[in-house]
Structure formats: structure tokens, C-alpha cells
Amino acid sequence: MNQSLTNKSRSFSVLFVCLGNICRSPTAEGVFRHLLALEGATLDVDVDSAGTGDYHIGEPPDVRSQSAAMQRGIDLSGLRARRVSVCDFDRFGLILAMDRSNVRALQALKPKASRAEVRLLLEYAGSLVDLEVPDPYFGGQDGFERVLDLVTLASRGLISALQQRRAPIGHAEYPAEK
């Protein structure tokens, strides 16, 4: 593979995952896309979100998620919930879960031969004590603001990590870092 850089450097693929794909993971997708355009424009990143459950397939993000994101200039209205599939482990090199429960669900679904990395999103947020993004679904608006704060912090860390990485995530010729 040619390591020379053009206008866009290296191709990466990232999937954000929560339970229902209507609060945390679409927020993470929207925030990451927004920050990528502002801070990581030279990166070529395939980005999506999904849920481990099938509760909300085809639905837009929760209106509270959309409202909180829109107040920060991030439009989530075009996103629709979908469920994680086995094919996602081929399509995405990095699958980032919002909490440990979703990591376990992803590990159970992950094919043995898959080289996809399954990690917690907040591993990219620096030195946080709790690495789980809390589910705001049953709480008030402040929970949605907290999710935005956490995924923004992690998205910036992820962009930095992708910019520093020598090899594309999820490509067989370059083993994933441990």
C-alpha cells in the first residue's frame, strides 16, 4: 500500500454503538462528523452509528438529543436508528461502544476472524474515571447535555488518535494496535 498522502489521508472506519441508537450513538456520530469537518478535514473517515437492540429501527434520534445537539450547531435529524449487524465487523475497523454492556453485546456478535477493534468511546476522552457514557433516555435535559460534553471530549481525542496513527484502522495488512 502506498503510504503517500494526498488531499485526504488514510481511510478509517468508525461505528458508534449504544443500545437503541436514538440517544448516545447518533449524538456521537453527529458530534464526530461535525468536529471532523472542523478539526480533522484531512482524514478520510467512514462514520456511522447503530444499536445493539432493535427497539427503534428506522426512527430518528430522540427529540431531546436533536434539540441539545442543534443548540450546538449539530443537526442529527437525518440520522435513523439501525441495529448492528455481523457485516459491520467487516465494514468498520473501530467499533466504539457507549458502555460495557454494549461492549459485551458486540463481543458476543463479533465473528472470530474479525479484526475490528471493539472499545469504549470514552477511552479517547483522556483521564476520566468513568469510561461509560450514561444513558440519558429516562432522565432530564441535563443528561443529554452531559452526553454531548462527553462525546465531544472523546471525539476530539479520537480525531487526534486517528491523525497520529500510521496505518488505517481495519485494514488486514496493518494489524490493529493493542
QUIBELDA-V295912 format. One record per residue. RES is the residue in one letter. PHI is phi in whole degrees, 0 to 359 (* if undefined). Layout:
res:RES phi:PHI
res:RES phi:PHI
This chain:
res:M phi:*
res:N phi:285
res:Q phi:270
res:S phi:291
res:L phi:261
res:T phi:246
res:N phi:301
res:K phi:249
res:S phi:264
res:R phi:30
res:S phi:264
res:F phi:237
res:S phi:219
res:V phi:228
res:L phi:241
res:F phi:262
res:V phi:226
res:C phi:227
res:L phi:286
res:G phi:255
res:N phi:61
res:I phi:232
res:C phi:238
res:R phi:288
res:S phi:290
res:P phi:292
res:T phi:296
res:A phi:298
res:E phi:299
res:G phi:296
res:V phi:296
res:F phi:298
res:R phi:301
res:H phi:299
res:L phi:290
res:L phi:300
res:A phi:296
res:L phi:274
res:E phi:240
res:G phi:223
res:A phi:300
res:T phi:277
res:L phi:273
res:D phi:257
res:V phi:234
res:D phi:273
res:V phi:233
res:D phi:204
res:S phi:219
res:A phi:201
res:G phi:240
res:T phi:279
res:G phi:258
res:D phi:249
res:Y phi:291
res:H phi:231
res:I phi:308
res:G phi:86
res:E phi:274
res:P phi:286
res:P phi:302
res:D phi:310
res:V phi:300
res:R phi:290
res:S phi:296
res:Q phi:298
res:S phi:297
res:A phi:297
res:A phi:294
res:M phi:297
res:Q phi:295
res:R phi:254
res:G phi:81
res:I phi:244
res:D phi:263
res:L phi:259
res:S phi:299
res:G phi:276
res:L phi:279
res:R phi:225
res:A phi:292
res:R phi:214
res:R phi:261
res:V phi:300
res:S phi:236
res:V phi:302
res:C phi:299
res:D phi:298
res:F phi:285
res:D phi:268
res:R phi:286
res:F phi:247
res:G phi:276
res:L phi:229
res:I phi:244
res:L phi:250
res:A phi:269
res:M phi:277
res:D phi:207
res:R phi:294
res:S phi:299
res:N phi:288
res:V phi:298
res:R phi:299
res:A phi:297
res:L phi:292
res:Q phi:297
res:A phi:292
res:L phi:273
res:K phi:295
res:P phi:296
res:K phi:303
res:A phi:277
res:S phi:292
res:R phi:259
res:A phi:296
res:E phi:270
res:V phi:249
res:R phi:218
res:L phi:274
res:L phi:304
res:L phi:287
res:E phi:297
res:Y phi:265
res:A phi:265
res:G phi:96
res:S phi:257
res:L phi:288
res:V phi:285
res:D phi:262
res:L phi:264
res:E phi:251
res:V phi:278
res:P phi:293
res:D phi:282
res:P phi:273
res:Y phi:307
res:F phi:263
res:G phi:248
res:G phi:268
res:Q phi:299
res:D phi:298
res:G phi:295
res:F phi:289
res:E phi:294
res:R phi:297
res:V phi:301
res:L phi:301
res:D phi:299
res:L phi:293
res:V phi:289
res:T phi:294
res:L phi:300
res:A phi:292
res:S phi:297
res:R phi:296
res:G phi:295
res:L phi:293
res:I phi:301
res:S phi:299
res:A phi:296
res:L phi:292
res:Q phi:293
res:Q phi:271
res:R phi:289
res:R phi:280
res:A phi:243
res:P phi:298
res:I phi:287
res:G phi:85
res:H phi:261
res:A phi:301
res:E phi:286
res:Y phi:233
res:P phi:301
res:A phi:293
res:E phi:288
res:K phi:255
